[in-house]
């Protein structure tokens, strides 16, 4: 097979091969771990690897030699209409265990499938029926037609915005329903979306440069090289990511409405029930209450305080809103409103505040001289040192070490 090795073709070949390898590894990982998100990320890397093929093999001599030239013309390598939906599906599958690829999701792939069908029609018409160039009589690769590049870029931008919206809704929801939100806040998704945004920005930069300055085949190679570097970063860090959320939900991406929390099975529901398997959780900003609290709010504040202070429910590192609702014989949506309205906090901060107070009490007793700070934090319900440090700094305004230094001066030596 023809392949002329040079600095242009060889560099892209390295990224192409590695992209394929990581796509295969992610597919294997998805089978072993039964992880749908790894399959979508693997599919994304496969598309990215194909994206750089025309410039990789173009510099390897394919555009100048038959039948390789026709292969590049008739086989679609740049699947621009697939890239956007795939990243959207990846974000959903990573953040939401209830996400399933069904009939509705197929609609997102229709433009990409139509583009594939268009290429099949070209092959049949030119190669089998006419046996001459008809669709490609102008001698240009359809993958780089202006209409396709612009609509493909628009598609990727729209799906990027949808993915960003989905992630933001997830972050708003997660602090309302679990007490270990920091652990599943998915910094990786944030980095992934930033990397994809960089891909779009680089592409836009080259569009603008081509319009005002013009370009050559060699100058456009830099776009594909930068693109390859970015997707290689995504491959490495994405493969290393192993965190998956267990909170199933159904957000509304078009309006600012509460999210529907799924897979909730309380044994007792007697306050504002929805159904046995779902509850609406308000993910908007915490509402401001009047100075005169209603008797209902005061009553439930006492119940929540008793559960935390006397029952020490905060010591459970995986305490969730559903667990609290079950213990109080209520439902998650009602308890969430009570926490927001009664304490002006989301559920995560509400629980962490009791954990911080418990830690401070142990530190004031001098327990840090008998056991490690991490041990104290774990005893009080925190699940990691990083989460504890951030929560402590947010609550007290100082680091745990600074707090200990301050109280050590007032504690007698043991």
C-alpha positions as a LaTeX table, in Angstrom:
\begin{tabular}{lrrr}
\hline
Residue & $x$ (\AA) & $y$ (\AA) & $z$ (\AA) \\
\hline
Unk1 & 0.00 & 0.00 & 0.00 \\
Unk2 & 1.25 & 3.44 & $-0.92$ \\
Unk3 & 2.49 & 5.57 & 1.98 \\
Unk4 & 5.22 & 8.15 & 1.56 \\
Unk5 & 6.75 & 8.83 & 4.96 \\
Unk6 & 7.63 & 12.43 & 5.71 \\
Unk7 & 7.27 & 14.74 & 8.67 \\
Unk8 & 3.68 & 15.65 & 7.73 \\
Unk9 & 2.31 & 12.18 & 7.11 \\
Unk10 & 4.37 & 10.44 & 9.81 \\
Unk11 & 3.33 & 12.74 & 12.67 \\
Unk12 & $-0.38$ & 12.34 & 11.87 \\
Unk13 & 0.14 & 8.59 & 11.45 \\
Unk14 & 1.33 & 8.34 & 15.05 \\
Unk15 & $-1.82$ & 10.03 & 16.35 \\
Unk16 & $-4.03$ & 8.02 & 13.98 \\
Unk17 & $-2.67$ & 4.69 & 15.20 \\
Unk18 & $-2.86$ & 5.72 & 18.85 \\
Unk19 & $-6.43$ & 6.95 & 18.35 \\
Unk20 & $-7.42$ & 3.56 & 16.96 \\
Unk21 & $-5.64$ & 1.76 & 19.81 \\
Unk22 & $-7.40$ & 3.81 & 22.48 \\
Unk23 & $-10.75$ & 3.34 & 20.71 \\
Unk24 & $-10.25$ & $-0.44$ & 20.86 \\
Unk25 & $-9.08$ & $-0.31$ & 24.49 \\
Unk26 & $-12.13$ & 1.73 & 25.49 \\
Unk27 & $-14.44$ & $-0.68$ & 23.72 \\
Unk28 & $-12.79$ & $-3.57$ & 25.56 \\
Unk29 & $-13.05$ & $-1.65$ & 28.84 \\
Unk30 & $-16.73$ & $-1.01$ & 28.20 \\
Unk31 & $-17.36$ & $-4.74$ & 27.81 \\
Unk32 & $-15.42$ & $-5.68$ & 30.94 \\
Unk33 & $-16.97$ & $-2.95$ & 33.11 \\
Unk34 & $-20.34$ & $-2.87$ & 31.33 \\
Unk35 & $-19.82$ & 0.85 & 30.81 \\
Unk36 & $-21.80$ & 2.56 & 28.05 \\
Unk37 & $-19.83$ & 5.79 & 28.44 \\
Unk38 & $-16.57$ & 4.08 & 27.42 \\
Unk39 & $-18.22$ & 2.85 & 24.22 \\
Unk40 & $-19.27$ & 6.37 & 23.27 \\
Unk41 & $-15.83$ & 7.77 & 24.05 \\
Unk42 & $-14.27$ & 5.01 & 21.96 \\
Unk43 & $-16.61$ & 5.88 & 19.09 \\
Unk44 & $-15.63$ & 9.54 & 19.44 \\
Unk45 & $-11.91$ & 8.68 & 19.23 \\
Unk46 & $-12.55$ & 6.52 & 16.17 \\
Unk47 & $-14.26$ & 9.44 & 14.42 \\
Unk48 & $-11.40$ & 11.76 & 15.44 \\
Unk49 & $-8.81$ & 9.34 & 14.06 \\
Unk50 & $-10.69$ & 9.17 & 10.73 \\
Unk51 & $-10.96$ & 12.97 & 10.69 \\
Unk52 & $-7.21$ & 13.40 & 10.18 \\
Unk53 & $-6.92$ & 10.68 & 7.53 \\
Unk54 & $-7.26$ & 12.93 & 4.42 \\
Unk55 & $-4.32$ & 15.11 & 5.48 \\
Unk56 & $-2.31$ & 12.14 & 6.72 \\
Unk57 & $-2.57$ & 10.05 & 3.54 \\
Unk58 & $-2.76$ & 13.16 & 1.38 \\
Unk59 & 0.80 & 14.02 & 2.35 \\
Unk60 & 1.60 & 10.32 & 1.87 \\
Unk61 & 0.79 & 10.65 & $-1.84$ \\
Unk62 & $-2.80$ & 9.42 & $-2.08$ \\
Unk63 & $-4.32$ & 12.46 & $-3.78$ \\
Unk64 & $-1.75$ & 12.15 & $-6.57$ \\
Unk65 & $-2.16$ & 8.43 & $-7.23$ \\
Unk66 & $-5.00$ & 6.22 & $-8.35$ \\
Unk67 & $-6.93$ & 4.28 & $-7.05$ \\
Unk68 & $-6.08$ & 5.96 & $-3.74$ \\
Unk69 & $-7.41$ & 9.30 & $-4.96$ \\
Unk70 & $-10.84$ & 7.81 & $-5.61$ \\
Unk71 & $-10.83$ & 6.14 & $-2.22$ \\
Unk72 & $-10.39$ & 9.54 & $-0.57$ \\
Unk73 & $-13.12$ & 11.05 & $-2.76$ \\
Unk74 & $-15.77$ & 8.36 & $-2.41$ \\
Unk75 & $-15.19$ & 7.20 & 1.17 \\
Unk76 & $-16.29$ & 9.73 & 3.83 \\
Unk77 & $-13.58$ & 10.15 & 6.44 \\
Unk78 & $-14.80$ & 13.34 & 8.11 \\
Unk79 & $-18.04$ & 12.46 & 9.89 \\
Unk80 & $-18.87$ & 15.96 & 11.08 \\
Unk81 & $-22.57$ & 15.20 & 11.65 \\
Unk82 & $-21.70$ & 12.33 & 14.00 \\
Unk83 & $-19.17$ & 14.13 & 16.21 \\
Unk84 & $-21.68$ & 16.41 & 17.94 \\
Unk85 & $-24.28$ & 13.75 & 18.83 \\
Unk86 & $-21.57$ & 11.35 & 20.01 \\
Unk87 & $-20.13$ & 13.81 & 22.54 \\
Unk88 & $-23.68$ & 14.56 & 23.72 \\
Unk89 & $-24.39$ & 10.85 & 24.20 \\
Unk90 & $-21.05$ & 10.41 & 25.98 \\
Unk91 & $-21.80$ & 13.18 & 28.47 \\
Unk92 & $-25.27$ & 11.76 & 29.15 \\
Unk93 & $-24.06$ & 8.18 & 29.58 \\
Unk94 & $-21.33$ & 9.29 & 31.99 \\
Unk95 & $-23.52$ & 11.52 & 34.15 \\
Unk96 & $-26.81$ & 9.66 & 34.05 \\
Unk97 & $-27.14$ & 5.89 & 34.56 \\
Unk98 & $-30.72$ & 6.04 & 33.27 \\
Unk99 & $-29.56$ & 7.16 & 29.81 \\
Unk100 & $-30.36$ & 4.63 & 27.11 \\
Unk101 & $-29.84$ & 4.85 & 23.37 \\
Unk102 & $-33.33$ & 4.46 & 21.93 \\
Unk103 & $-35.50$ & 5.53 & 19.01 \\
Unk104 & $-35.37$ & 9.19 & 20.00 \\
Unk105 & $-31.56$ & 9.17 & 19.98 \\
Unk106 & $-31.50$ & 7.80 & 16.43 \\
Unk107 & $-33.00$ & 11.10 & 15.27 \\
Unk108 & $-29.76$ & 12.85 & 16.21 \\
Unk109 & $-27.85$ & 10.60 & 13.81 \\
Unk110 & $-30.08$ & 11.17 & 10.76 \\
Unk111 & $-27.89$ & 13.92 & 9.20 \\
Unk112 & $-24.80$ & 11.73 & 9.50 \\
Unk113 & $-26.61$ & 8.71 & 8.07 \\
Unk114 & $-27.92$ & 10.79 & 5.17 \\
Unk115 & $-24.38$ & 11.92 & 4.41 \\
Unk116 & $-23.27$ & 8.27 & 4.35 \\
Unk117 & $-26.19$ & 7.45 & 2.03 \\
Unk118 & $-25.12$ & 10.32 & $-0.25$ \\
Unk119 & $-21.68$ & 8.75 & $-0.63$ \\
Unk120 & $-23.22$ & 5.36 & $-1.40$ \\
Unk121 & $-25.29$ & 7.00 & $-4.15$ \\
Unk122 & $-22.11$ & 8.61 & $-5.53$ \\
Unk123 & $-20.27$ & 5.29 & $-5.65$ \\
Unk124 & $-23.17$ & 3.45 & $-7.29$ \\
Unk125 & $-23.78$ & 6.22 & $-9.86$ \\
Unk126 & $-20.18$ & 6.98 & $-10.82$ \\
Unk127 & $-18.56$ & 3.56 & $-10.48$ \\
Unk128 & $-21.33$ & 1.08 & $-11.30$ \\
Unk129 & $-23.86$ & 2.89 & $-13.48$ \\
Unk130 & $-22.08$ & 5.62 & $-15.46$ \\
Unk131 & $-18.56$ & 4.32 & $-14.92$ \\
Unk132 & $-17.41$ & 7.90 & $-15.14$ \\
Unk133 & $-17.23$ & 10.96 & $-12.90$ \\
Unk134 & $-20.58$ & 12.65 & $-12.44$ \\
Unk135 & $-20.80$ & 13.72 & $-8.81$ \\
Unk136 & $-17.05$ & 14.29 & $-8.65$ \\
Unk137 & $-16.57$ & 15.85 & $-12.05$ \\
Unk138 & $-15.08$ & 18.92 & $-10.40$ \\
Unk139 & $-12.27$ & 16.80 & $-8.92$ \\
Unk140 & $-12.89$ & 17.97 & $-5.35$ \\
Unk141 & $-13.21$ & 15.88 & $-2.18$ \\
Unk142 & $-16.86$ & 16.19 & $-0.97$ \\
Unk143 & $-15.66$ & 16.12 & 2.66 \\
Unk144 & $-14.30$ & 19.63 & 2.15 \\
Unk145 & $-17.26$ & 21.21 & 0.40 \\
Unk146 & $-18.07$ & 24.53 & 2.04 \\
Unk147 & $-21.69$ & 23.60 & 2.81 \\
Unk148 & $-20.61$ & 20.42 & 4.61 \\
Unk149 & $-17.82$ & 22.04 & 6.60 \\
Unk150 & $-20.03$ & 24.93 & 7.78 \\
Unk151 & $-23.10$ & 22.84 & 8.63 \\
Unk152 & $-20.89$ & 20.26 & 10.31 \\
Unk153 & $-19.21$ & 22.94 & 12.41 \\
Unk154 & $-22.64$ & 24.35 & 13.35 \\
Unk155 & $-23.81$ & 20.89 & 14.37 \\
Unk156 & $-20.78$ & 20.37 & 16.62 \\
Unk157 & $-21.26$ & 23.79 & 18.21 \\
Unk158 & $-24.95$ & 23.11 & 18.95 \\
Unk159 & $-24.22$ & 19.75 & 20.55 \\
Unk160 & $-21.37$ & 21.26 & 22.54 \\
Unk161 & $-23.81$ & 23.79 & 24.01 \\
Unk162 & $-26.34$ & 21.03 & 24.76 \\
Unk163 & $-23.64$ & 18.98 & 26.49 \\
Unk164 & $-22.52$ & 21.99 & 28.51 \\
Unk165 & $-26.12$ & 22.66 & 29.52 \\
Unk166 & $-26.56$ & 19.03 & 30.57 \\
Unk167 & $-23.42$ & 19.14 & 32.71 \\
Unk168 & $-24.49$ & 22.35 & 34.41 \\
Unk169 & $-27.90$ & 20.91 & 35.25 \\
Unk170 & $-26.20$ & 17.83 & 36.64 \\
Unk171 & $-23.99$ & 19.95 & 38.91 \\
Unk172 & $-27.04$ & 21.82 & 40.19 \\
Unk173 & $-28.92$ & 18.61 & 40.85 \\
Unk174 & $-26.15$ & 16.60 & 42.47 \\
Unk175 & $-25.63$ & 19.02 & 45.38 \\
Unk176 & $-29.35$ & 18.76 & 46.12 \\
Unk177 & $-29.55$ & 14.99 & 46.38 \\
Unk178 & $-26.31$ & 13.58 & 47.87 \\
Unk179 & $-23.86$ & 14.55 & 50.59 \\
Unk180 & $-20.72$ & 13.50 & 48.68 \\
Unk181 & $-21.22$ & 15.71 & 45.61 \\
Unk182 & $-17.54$ & 16.65 & 45.41 \\
Unk183 & $-16.65$ & 13.04 & 44.65 \\
Unk184 & $-18.92$ & 12.84 & 41.59 \\
Unk185 & $-18.67$ & 16.41 & 40.34 \\
Unk186 & $-16.85$ & 15.08 & 37.26 \\
Unk187 & $-14.02$ & 17.50 & 36.74 \\
Unk188 & $-13.17$ & 15.24 & 33.78 \\
Unk189 & $-16.37$ & 16.25 & 31.96 \\
Unk190 & $-15.42$ & 19.89 & 32.43 \\
Unk191 & $-11.95$ & 19.21 & 31.00 \\
Unk192 & $-13.43$ & 17.16 & 28.15 \\
Unk193 & $-15.82$ & 19.94 & 27.16 \\
Unk194 & $-13.02$ & 22.51 & 27.37 \\
Unk195 & $-10.87$ & 20.33 & 25.10 \\
Unk196 & $-13.71$ & 19.99 & 22.62 \\
Unk197 & $-14.31$ & 23.75 & 22.76 \\
Unk198 & $-10.63$ & 24.20 & 21.92 \\
Unk199 & $-11.13$ & 21.95 & 18.88 \\
Unk200 & $-13.98$ & 24.17 & 17.71 \\
Unk201 & $-12.02$ & 27.35 & 18.41 \\
Unk202 & $-9.02$ & 26.14 & 16.39 \\
Unk203 & $-11.28$ & 25.16 & 13.51 \\
Unk204 & $-12.99$ & 28.56 & 13.61 \\
Unk205 & $-9.61$ & 30.27 & 13.65 \\
Unk206 & $-8.59$ & 28.48 & 10.46 \\
Unk207 & $-11.93$ & 29.32 & 8.82 \\
Unk208 & $-11.33$ & 33.00 & 9.53 \\
Unk209 & $-7.72$ & 32.78 & 8.37 \\
Unk210 & $-8.76$ & 31.05 & 5.13 \\
Unk211 & $-11.35$ & 33.75 & 4.43 \\
Unk212 & $-9.09$ & 36.76 & 4.95 \\
Unk213 & $-5.62$ & 35.45 & 4.13 \\
Unk214 & $-6.15$ & 32.29 & 2.15 \\
Unk215 & $-4.57$ & 28.93 & 2.80 \\
Unk216 & $-2.61$ & 26.10 & 1.26 \\
Unk217 & $-2.80$ & 22.37 & 1.72 \\
Unk218 & 0.39 & 22.55 & 3.81 \\
Unk219 & $-0.81$ & 25.39 & 6.04 \\
Unk220 & $-4.07$ & 23.56 & 6.84 \\
Unk221 & $-2.00$ & 20.61 & 8.05 \\
Unk222 & $-1.45$ & 22.53 & 11.29 \\
Unk223 & $-5.15$ & 22.46 & 12.04 \\
Unk224 & $-5.18$ & 18.68 & 11.82 \\
Unk225 & $-2.02$ & 18.41 & 13.88 \\
Unk226 & $-3.51$ & 20.53 & 16.69 \\
Unk227 & $-6.76$ & 18.57 & 16.42 \\
Unk228 & $-4.79$ & 15.33 & 16.78 \\
Unk229 & $-2.95$ & 16.57 & 19.87 \\
Unk230 & $-6.26$ & 17.52 & 21.53 \\
Unk231 & $-8.01$ & 14.24 & 20.83 \\
Unk232 & $-4.91$ & 12.40 & 22.05 \\
Unk233 & $-5.23$ & 14.25 & 25.36 \\
Unk234 & $-8.89$ & 13.24 & 25.48 \\
Unk235 & $-7.94$ & 9.62 & 24.79 \\
Unk236 & $-5.39$ & 9.42 & 27.62 \\
Unk237 & $-7.38$ & 11.22 & 30.30 \\
Unk238 & $-10.71$ & 9.77 & 29.24 \\
Unk239 & $-9.40$ & 6.22 & 29.44 \\
Unk240 & $-8.07$ & 6.89 & 32.94 \\
Unk241 & $-11.41$ & 8.22 & 34.17 \\
Unk242 & $-13.24$ & 5.54 & 36.16 \\
Unk243 & $-15.86$ & 7.55 & 38.08 \\
Unk244 & $-19.51$ & 6.88 & 37.30 \\
Unk245 & $-22.52$ & 8.42 & 38.97 \\
Unk246 & $-25.40$ & 6.39 & 40.38 \\
Unk247 & $-27.92$ & 9.24 & 40.42 \\
Unk248 & $-30.48$ & 8.75 & 37.67 \\
Unk249 & $-32.38$ & 11.83 & 36.58 \\
Unk250 & $-34.31$ & 13.39 & 33.73 \\
Unk251 & $-33.45$ & 17.07 & 33.16 \\
Unk252 & $-35.26$ & 19.58 & 31.00 \\
Unk253 & $-32.66$ & 21.12 & 28.71 \\
Unk254 & $-34.92$ & 23.76 & 27.22 \\
Unk255 & $-36.46$ & 25.37 & 30.29 \\
Unk256 & $-35.42$ & 26.19 & 33.85 \\
Unk257 & $-37.62$ & 23.62 & 35.52 \\
Unk258 & $-36.94$ & 21.14 & 38.31 \\
Unk259 & $-35.18$ & 17.94 & 37.34 \\
Unk260 & $-37.01$ & 14.64 & 37.64 \\
Unk261 & $-35.12$ & 12.30 & 39.94 \\
Unk262 & $-35.68$ & 8.69 & 38.91 \\
Unk263 & $-35.30$ & 5.28 & 40.55 \\
Unk264 & $-36.56$ & 6.39 & 43.96 \\
Unk265 & $-38.28$ & 3.60 & 45.91 \\
Unk266 & $-39.32$ & 4.87 & 49.37 \\
Unk267 & $-41.14$ & 2.48 & 51.65 \\
Unk268 & $-43.30$ & 5.21 & 53.15 \\
Unk269 & $-44.57$ & 8.36 & 51.48 \\
Unk270 & $-47.03$ & 10.58 & 53.26 \\
Unk271 & $-45.97$ & 14.14 & 52.43 \\
Unk272 & $-46.56$ & 15.61 & 48.97 \\
Unk273 & $-45.99$ & 12.31 & 47.15 \\
Unk274 & $-45.41$ & 12.14 & 43.42 \\
Unk275 & $-45.18$ & 8.51 & 42.39 \\
Unk276 & $-43.41$ & 5.54 & 43.85 \\
Unk277 & $-40.51$ & 5.84 & 41.45 \\
Unk278 & $-39.89$ & 9.51 & 40.86 \\
Unk279 & $-39.59$ & 12.88 & 42.54 \\
Unk280 & $-39.06$ & 16.38 & 41.21 \\
Unk281 & $-36.05$ & 18.13 & 42.71 \\
Unk282 & $-35.75$ & 21.88 & 42.31 \\
Unk283 & $-32.30$ & 22.57 & 40.86 \\
Unk284 & $-32.66$ & 26.33 & 40.60 \\
Unk285 & $-31.24$ & 28.80 & 43.12 \\
Unk286 & $-32.18$ & 28.34 & 46.75 \\
Unk287 & $-35.36$ & 30.32 & 47.44 \\
Unk288 & $-35.33$ & 33.10 & 50.02 \\
Unk289 & $-37.80$ & 32.67 & 52.84 \\
Unk290 & $-39.64$ & 35.29 & 54.82 \\
Unk291 & $-38.49$ & 36.17 & 58.30 \\
Unk292 & $-41.69$ & 34.64 & 59.70 \\
Unk293 & $-41.32$ & 30.94 & 59.03 \\
Unk294 & $-44.44$ & 28.87 & 58.68 \\
Unk295 & $-45.26$ & 26.31 & 61.34 \\
Unk296 & $-44.74$ & 23.58 & 58.75 \\
Unk297 & $-41.16$ & 24.69 & 58.01 \\
Unk298 & $-40.33$ & 25.02 & 61.71 \\
Unk299 & $-41.66$ & 21.54 & 62.39 \\
Unk300 & $-39.61$ & 19.98 & 59.63 \\
Unk301 & $-36.51$ & 21.95 & 60.58 \\
Unk302 & $-36.72$ & 20.36 & 64.02 \\
Unk303 & $-37.09$ & 16.90 & 62.52 \\
Unk304 & $-34.08$ & 17.44 & 60.25 \\
Unk305 & $-31.97$ & 18.82 & 63.09 \\
Unk306 & $-32.88$ & 15.91 & 65.34 \\
Unk307 & $-31.94$ & 13.42 & 62.63 \\
Unk308 & $-28.55$ & 15.09 & 62.16 \\
Unk309 & $-27.68$ & 16.04 & 65.73 \\
Unk310 & $-29.16$ & 13.15 & 67.71 \\
Unk311 & $-29.19$ & 10.49 & 65.01 \\
Unk312 & $-25.82$ & 11.57 & 63.57 \\
Unk313 & $-26.97$ & 10.67 & 60.09 \\
Unk314 & $-24.14$ & 12.81 & 58.72 \\
Unk315 & $-21.63$ & 10.11 & 59.72 \\
Unk316 & $-22.76$ & 8.04 & 56.73 \\
Unk317 & $-20.30$ & 9.09 & 53.96 \\
Unk318 & $-22.85$ & 8.15 & 51.27 \\
Unk319 & $-25.86$ & 9.81 & 52.86 \\
Unk320 & $-28.42$ & 10.80 & 50.24 \\
Unk321 & $-31.57$ & 12.86 & 50.12 \\
Unk322 & $-33.58$ & 9.70 & 49.46 \\
Unk323 & $-32.21$ & 8.08 & 52.65 \\
Unk324 & $-33.11$ & 11.13 & 54.73 \\
Unk325 & $-36.58$ & 11.22 & 53.18 \\
Unk326 & $-37.09$ & 7.55 & 53.98 \\
Unk327 & $-36.02$ & 7.97 & 57.61 \\
Unk328 & $-38.37$ & 10.93 & 58.01 \\
Unk329 & $-41.19$ & 9.10 & 56.20 \\
Unk330 & $-41.39$ & 11.71 & 53.48 \\
Unk331 & $-40.18$ & 12.07 & 49.88 \\
Unk332 & $-37.04$ & 13.65 & 48.37 \\
Unk333 & $-38.71$ & 16.61 & 46.67 \\
Unk334 & $-40.37$ & 17.74 & 49.90 \\
Unk335 & $-37.24$ & 17.28 & 52.03 \\
Unk336 & $-35.17$ & 19.13 & 49.43 \\
Unk337 & $-37.52$ & 22.11 & 49.65 \\
Unk338 & $-37.40$ & 22.03 & 53.44 \\
Unk339 & $-33.59$ & 22.08 & 53.45 \\
Unk340 & $-33.47$ & 24.89 & 50.90 \\
Unk341 & $-36.16$ & 27.03 & 52.53 \\
Unk342 & $-35.50$ & 26.22 & 56.15 \\
Unk343 & $-31.69$ & 26.35 & 56.17 \\
Unk344 & $-30.92$ & 28.33 & 53.00 \\
Unk345 & $-28.51$ & 25.60 & 51.86 \\
Unk346 & $-28.44$ & 22.80 & 49.37 \\
Unk347 & $-28.46$ & 19.27 & 50.75 \\
Unk348 & $-24.72$ & 18.70 & 50.25 \\
Unk349 & $-23.71$ & 21.85 & 52.15 \\
Unk350 & $-26.35$ & 21.18 & 54.80 \\
Unk351 & $-24.92$ & 17.76 & 55.67 \\
Unk352 & $-21.30$ & 18.88 & 55.39 \\
Unk353 & $-21.95$ & 21.64 & 57.89 \\
Unk354 & $-22.73$ & 19.04 & 60.56 \\
Unk355 & $-19.64$ & 17.09 & 59.59 \\
Unk356 & $-17.51$ & 20.23 & 59.93 \\
Unk357 & $-18.98$ & 20.99 & 63.34 \\
Unk358 & $-18.24$ & 17.42 & 64.45 \\
Unk359 & $-14.64$ & 17.76 & 63.23 \\
Unk360 & $-14.23$ & 21.08 & 65.02 \\
Unk361 & $-15.55$ & 19.56 & 68.22 \\
Unk362 & $-12.99$ & 16.75 & 68.02 \\
Unk363 & $-10.19$ & 19.19 & 67.24 \\
Unk364 & $-11.16$ & 21.43 & 70.15 \\
Unk365 & $-10.91$ & 18.37 & 72.41 \\
Unk366 & $-7.41$ & 17.78 & 71.13 \\
Unk367 & $-8.22$ & 14.52 & 69.34 \\
Unk368 & $-5.85$ & 15.51 & 66.55 \\
Unk369 & $-3.01$ & 14.71 & 68.95 \\
Unk370 & $-4.20$ & 11.12 & 69.19 \\
Unk371 & $-5.20$ & 10.36 & 65.59 \\
Unk372 & $-4.64$ & 11.77 & 62.11 \\
Unk373 & $-6.66$ & 14.62 & 60.72 \\
Unk374 & $-7.85$ & 12.36 & 57.90 \\
Unk375 & $-9.01$ & 9.78 & 60.44 \\
Unk376 & $-11.07$ & 12.44 & 62.21 \\
Unk377 & $-12.58$ & 13.59 & 58.93 \\
Unk378 & $-13.52$ & 10.03 & 57.96 \\
Unk379 & $-15.07$ & 9.40 & 61.37 \\
Unk380 & $-17.26$ & 12.46 & 60.86 \\
Unk381 & $-18.60$ & 11.31 & 57.48 \\
Unk382 & $-16.20$ & 12.73 & 54.89 \\
Unk383 & $-15.06$ & 10.31 & 52.19 \\
Unk384 & $-11.77$ & 11.92 & 51.13 \\
Unk385 & $-9.14$ & 14.36 & 52.30 \\
Unk386 & $-9.68$ & 16.68 & 49.33 \\
Unk387 & $-13.42$ & 16.90 & 49.94 \\
Unk388 & $-12.86$ & 17.57 & 53.63 \\
Unk389 & $-10.29$ & 20.31 & 53.00 \\
Unk390 & $-12.55$ & 22.13 & 50.54 \\
Unk391 & $-15.62$ & 21.85 & 52.76 \\
Unk392 & $-13.70$ & 22.98 & 55.85 \\
Unk393 & $-12.24$ & 26.01 & 54.04 \\
Unk394 & $-15.66$ & 26.92 & 52.64 \\
Unk395 & $-17.28$ & 26.72 & 56.08 \\
Unk396 & $-14.61$ & 28.28 & 58.31 \\
Unk397 & $-12.65$ & 30.45 & 55.91 \\
Unk398 & $-9.38$ & 28.76 & 56.87 \\
Unk399 & $-7.63$ & 25.49 & 56.21 \\
Unk400 & $-7.75$ & 22.64 & 58.76 \\
Unk401 & $-4.03$ & 23.11 & 59.51 \\
Unk402 & $-4.53$ & 26.81 & 60.20 \\
Unk403 & $-7.46$ & 26.00 & 62.47 \\
Unk404 & $-5.38$ & 23.45 & 64.39 \\
Unk405 & $-2.51$ & 25.91 & 64.74 \\
Unk406 & $-4.90$ & 28.42 & 66.29 \\
Unk407 & $-6.40$ & 26.03 & 68.82 \\
Unk408 & $-3.05$ & 24.41 & 69.72 \\
Unk409 & $-2.07$ & 27.63 & 71.44 \\
Unk410 & $-5.04$ & 27.33 & 73.79 \\
Unk411 & $-4.80$ & 23.58 & 74.45 \\
Unk412 & $-2.60$ & 22.32 & 77.32 \\
Unk413 & 0.14 & 19.89 & 76.41 \\
Unk414 & $-0.86$ & 16.31 & 77.11 \\
\hline
\end{tabular}
